[in-house]
C-alpha cells in the first residue's frame, strides 16, 4: 500500500547514493566559520583506500566518538566559503536523547554548490526515520550566496607511477537548496540562492481507506514555508553547464533561457503521488527578486478515487465515495516592491508507460469532475463534459456541462505593495490577486487563472503575443490594458484576453487600445461595467476605453444601475473612446427564454441569460481633443450602435470634448449614440472674440479723445495744449456664440492747438494711444497689446453748434492660450491693423452763466483686417475683415463753479442711447461662425474737470454701458492737461 517510498524519478534526490562515495568517521564536528572548506576529498594512503571521500554532513557534535550523527560540519556557518555539497541528512537523527534544534544557519558565507537533505554516501546509518521525518528543518540563509555552480569533483593524479583519476558528478542532484523534509526556509539580507526544490519525503499514513469500515484518514499536512527578504532567488540547474558556452564562457546555474527546461526553475514544490497527506508550500517575497519559473506538482493522495469507489456504508456495489484527499497548495505572495520574472506552472506526475512508476509530467494538477462526496474547489479551463446516458439518444459525453472540478492542488499568486510579475512561457494557476499598485505584465507568454482580481491602483498589462484567460476578471480601482500590438484572433485561445465575466468598477479601467482592424482582441460573455458610491454620494464608475478602435463586441454589456438619481441603485458605467472610435454591441448571442425552450435543450452557458445585448445605465466619454476638423466632420457621427432592438440600456454624456471649433458630447438616439454639437471651445471662443475685444480698446480711446474735446468747451478758456490720460475698463461680451470677459488699461498722450477761423473756434491735434488688454473665459486667455495714432479736430461755432472728428490707425497684437478638454495646452498669436473714424455733432445749450446741456449725436467706425493663422492644435482661423459701427444719441449736462480767475470746477453727467452694428462672421476650419457683437445699450456717465491754474487742469470721468452684446461694466478716464 505504501509504495510511495519508491524514489521519485522527478526529484533525482537520491542520485548521490549510487556514487559509491564513502565518508570519514569523525570524532568531532568542525566549526568551519572563517574558513574555506571542501566537502569532497581524495585519499590514497595507509589509512584510507584510494577513493573520493565526502565530509559535508552537518551535525551537532554531541554523540560518541566516530558517530555518524556527529556529522562533519557544525551547523552554524559564518564567514566561510564551502565548495561542494552540504547535507542535512544527519542533522536530526531521531534518537530519543537528541535535544538539538533541527536548524542550519549560513551567514556571511558563500556556498559554491548546494544544500541537500539526501544521504551522500554508501554507508549512511539506518534507523533515523523515527524522529527525523516529523521534525521541521529551520534553514536560515543570511547575507550569503548558494550558487549551485559546483558540478563535479575531479581528481587527476598518480599513484605508484600510474594515473590515479576520479570524478564525482553532482550537477544533477538538484538546485541550490534541495530538500525532501518539511522546512522553514528564511533567505534574507542580500542573499542569493540559485534554485529551491522541495519534495514530499515522508507521510503520516492513513489507516486503510474509505472503502472499509476500519479506515481512518490522516489529517496531517506536509508544510513548507519560504520567506525571502531583501534577497534574490534565481533558477538553478539540473544539467552540466560546462557542456555549452559562448566565446569560451559557460553558463551559470542562475541563467534563465525562457525555454521548456528544468534549468529555468527557481522554486519547485513537488507533492508525492504515493503520499496520504497534502503538501502545502507558502512562498513570501519582501522587497526581493525571483528570477525563474515556479513549478507546483500535485497528484491525488494515495487513498483518493477520482472516478469514485464503493464505500463500506451500504450493501450495494454502487460507486458512492471519492475517498480521501488533502488538497495540496502553493501560495506565492510578492510584497513591498518585489519582482518576479518567470512562469507559474501547475503540473502533475504521470506514468507514461504503465509500469507503475511516475516518469513524466503533464500540465495541470490532478482533477476530477466526478464529485460524489467532495465539493468542487476549482474551475477547469477546458470545461467539463457530461456522462453518457445509455437511455437517451443524446450524446451527453461530447457536450459541455460546466467547469467545476475538484483539483488535487491549488496554486495561488498574490502581489502587494507595488510588486511586479513579468510572465514568461505558459502559466497555469487558480487565483491571481493584484493589489496596492502592483502590476502583472503578460507579453510573449500565456497566463491562465480561474479568477483574476485587481484592486488599489494595480495593473494587468497585456502586450504583444500576450494571452490571458480566466473565468472571472474583476477590475476594482485598477487597470487592465491591452496594448496596440496585442495578438488577436477569433478563437478563444487566440484572444489577448478571454474571460467569461469581466467586472469593471470603482474607477477601474478596461483599456482596449488596439489597432482599428484587430480581429477580436478580447472575448467575454458578459462585461459588467458598473459603479460604486462612496459615503459622500460620489459615483466611482468603471470605464471601458476603446480609444480609436472600430470595435465590434460580441459580449453582453450589463449593469444593475439606473439613471434615476432618486433611486438607491443610481449609478453608471463609463464607455470611453476617441471621436473617431466606434463600438458595436452585438451581445453574446445567448438568449435563454426558458418558457420557449424545451427542458434540457439549452446550452449550459445560456442558462438564465435573458439579457439583451445591452442593459443598464452608462455614460459615454470622449477622450480626445483637437483643433482640426469642421462641424461636418463631427456633428451627428455615430459612436455606439447596439445591435439589439430589445436593448433598454440608457446612455448619456459623461463630458464635453473639444473637436475643431466646438465642443461635442454624446447623445442617445434610439439604439445609437451620436456626437452632439455644443458651444465653442475655449480656444475658438477666444480666437473669435479677439476682433470684438480689439474694438472695445478702440472705443475706450474714442471716449478718451472725446472727453478731451468736450472739456475744451467747458470750464476756463482752453487754447489747446498738451494732455495725458489714463483710460481703462471692464467688458463682458456675449452674442450667444462668443463669450468673454475683458480688462483694459491704457494711456493716451496728445497735443493740440486752438485756431480761429471760418466762423468757428477750432481745436486741432494729434494723439497716440497705448493699451493692454486681458481677455478670458474659462481656460481661455488672450494677452492684448494695442498701439494707436490719432488726428482730431473740433469746430465750435458761434451758434454753439459743434462738430468733433477724428481719424485713427491702430495695430493690435494678441497672444492666445487655452487648455483643451483633454488638458492639452494650446496657443497661438495674431496681428491685425485697423482704420477708424469718429464724428460727433452737438449743441451747447447754455443754462445761465455757468450751466450747460448738450444734446449730441455721434457715429464712429473701426475697420479691422487680420491675417490668417493656425493655433498649435491645428485650428485654422481665416483672415477676417471685421467692421464695427457705433451710433450714439445722448445728452451731457454740467455746471462750472468758478472760484477765481484761475480756478474752476465743472462736474457733469452723461446719458445716451448707443447702438452697435457689428454683423460679422469668421471662417474657422472652413465653417462660418458669427462673432459680431451688436445691439442697443444705454450709457450713463459722471465726470468732473478741475482747473488748478489758468494753464493746468485735471479731469476724470466714469461710464457704464449696458444692454447690447457687449456690456461695459465700467470705464474710467483720468487725465491732466496743460493749456498754452
Steps between C-alpha positions, in 0.01 A plus 500: 500500500781740576687482176554877533837421656633423154747759376336774292640523149428871493694604806823310430589564864648160559750495218790554736427173675612317187829684478681258730641787703616409846517718807763547762411417857516820698574530865390864503302733284703786352400862540607622160417867557762729357644224283495369147366147517469220240241228547672253262855366544715236339710266714733214412727414791550257781191625685257545213466292190510667160164675471305826520377576851214724602521729803193721462245374756392760757453388862512624858800302633342355813524129436761236557830503315482384140120543506336569169266734680777745580527589133791691352396864526360694792157631384575866562718619212621859507738681269601186320539370146379148439571316175278201431179365654373542855260231626254525790452123502646455850397838644203352683541128546189408692684365807287550809777679690543760228419851626658699223303726274455375147653814359772611262618860482720637223610859550737729312616199300523358152391147421648415164262212447181396673321380814317168493319281751609179328749236602821574314688177569461127466524438875226721639365391837153353505234546765475876494141508372335494843546866581660648192195490284289692749744772603499811282826641374569867571736616226624859508702660220617844614711727278625192321515345155420144398581490129434138389803529272701212648445229238786248540769396739800390293834355603780435253825374652737203509552212736798265472590670171154423356217742425258538791183683391152539645189704422178546696212667313261701716349735239184287476434472874277805514509874541668718764259382771349158438308341789254219555409602855273770641685826522470856619739669261606858559706680237588849607735797492628511141527125461504324164370146455504320164191283519287336769359150454270354765353151485274305731737249658275344762137457597260441787322189389126452471361186660365295212268712283142624466371178349537307825351559843838516673622782279624815673619803303815677616448873520870586518648739246856514368572874537778717360558871536742704292561861604721718281581851624728751327649214301497317168396151398589393147466182300735214574637231276444127446743468210872528441551868423852430381389328181395822320641848481533827314847620403653272758270589788261240636164578656408532866232317691317829546471566123143515371438386143120536469483153348321183619778372727538405864801732511260798500329396824560730796259337749346154473258340745436139402236307689550125522227314308541200736447704819187506715529872588490837337816696431451872551767759427489871575746732325524863610731755338562839661693757296660212318555359152391165364659417165369172367200271480297377794382141455225345710447127452191344657338157474208352686586333829552127494159421650298721266275361227451764226238287323337390823486174693251293699520584869432264788196703611242297307456155362474590132787521255421850385772762476434740789829650621807680374711394794743736672716777369682779673517797265854596407574873482758737364449858617744757360479856635709794382515796738663838522622552145615144435548393140456165333594405145388152406211261460265348756449138403244259641583139406447145614708186466396231255595142424551509125586133448264340753775332704372643830770763524442869441746604235380829351282805545177628347352848517258577780454334834300180535130583466165329486149610413352190665392668824340237719574595861741785438430858392653680206795720595600637163409552135630314197600725206406251230160433666340181628289262294198286567477131584335306224152370579426174325127570529512812279583556135677823590880486521561637849863391498602744229323806639612757753312496831706747702844585631507399867748235611679378806875549460768323696674833554450875471761752384433860607705812426461833684681829438497784752672831555614591151638158412539376143473174311620475141365170371684270263406176322159367611369551853213301646370596845176515693479854635693816421458799732670825397479762772625840619677635197646171380515390139506187289640527147413231247686512168628215284340265754173356622328529836200290602337554839157400624451847644692825469432798723661843506464757777664817623642655185653184359568402139471201271680589177455270201758567230608352171429126475368504856194288577296501822205270566277486806147419606459820701694826474426773754652847446449708814669841503764352271587461133509216250668622185520337158775673304468591135724213391316213670425185309140437410293229341152363494570187704499527878862389516600772256351789694736719696242492780230238555262513795154363553418796724681832524396738778633857490413725793616768743708703251636183346604506134485241224727666245473341156746714305520275197538548128194602301500171314585248774273200459385446859759599760283414797214259536249488782153370561401787729653841562362635827587868480373639828572742784527550874383791713712638783375635831474849353274382220768524230478249215815302417434333168684232312629605159521309172732692266533402132697809391475529120404140430211410280407224740236232463424344839327163505436538871204589717549846650326504838465672833224533757513881511228751413510858375239601758696700757230447762555124502741321729657320204574817309835468328657425168787349310712715273577422136798706387626550147648752265277684260612273215425184698190286462351225711253244372337296776371173358455315830617146562231333293350321801132551561358225714130566519417202718131518416566433133787252523447132564636375828858387468558644155668827595878512505645525848644851456165631375316397812326795658629752245201719429717804435481708188821615339512797737316578820562748780614861514815643340680824434702549183827690529691652207868503588679667212518866416618677186467835335473349155179412323179667390152459642421243230793290617341446841141600546267200495777243462402164644698383803307195621259266331309244707408219267192392693157656471413363846782688669383733775839646589519875555794712388582860586794735474787467745681810375545751223792461260674771302483401133580766246341829600220350708449274795303182449337249727331165465127487439281189489269461207312173525749217494782726383719760666623793289709814540295807586639848423512736798667837561830638376820365646697731728769560239253559216299732723812705570607506137157615384470756781826678418355743238221601739750549781720709272199719429444548874852640538444734208166616642672592826752702302214669315343593834833635622545726197135601528544596866798719408292686241193530724709647782644757260151656471429527873678643797767764461619609159688230311748609235629149432793336668651170600311231682545147631225268611463155653209298375369159600193286525342161535284335233281193482420377154233245414326473164370149557803351326807672640540589864780682679606725785752775425705742707670792325757748624664764282643844465460773238710807448407786273582848395273753335449865431215746461439664166239764419346503156201437279256624761620241747755440764706193412699257711737301283731232638657158495520222756657159554348218699655196663287232665515155645207269521440178687216291361387166643221251524531166679849375408538738207733796535610776261771756569441809290730782396374802308671803349296779341555834329230767479446834335202691628323830476205686643311796353290707743279746317361828626152355517633236748482220250814292497646222288770264629688260274796266499684251286708216641733215418540211746712189518392213721709203612324212676657195665249225567519192722256252643470145626313245295255255652772235525727742686725576204636855492432690179626839392525731203538865406354741250562857388253738342493855368202730522385838373238697684307822505270689730255788440295679769245773445347693790359817639620672814196646662608742765302500822570827671858617518650172623279208401459310178296224344646345187294267282713320247519222249807309391612236253824305524639206314796262514607285208737218588697275267671195652729229368411132476661293772502153652504402865736238637216247499447553124189715518510730197365854517461679168591867474198709586385847401315600815293817476340670797274807500368683806210746497436709807236759599537662835516801720769650723417738783739685722566807711817701551582633842750783468714572806728758349636605168725197501297234678176327405320169551267352239310185597287344228258217427450296185208288377487344154348235282757290315454259216786274388480359152757224455355225285811291441587137431834325496603178331647242739599162356284583199187582704355852517439596862323813627737712710332838457388692807212739463187629659355793689646625826475788744799708609506674837799710602629743758805722479672810621766745385699715741726783400776550753643797316428684183721257311480172695195283557404142576194305405338165563187318394341159537246328276275199496360359178268202495231328301667379181714200422788671679446650842751755622476444874715801561743728329714778640696788357740698715720767346681828527554776245718798464349784301716735299 
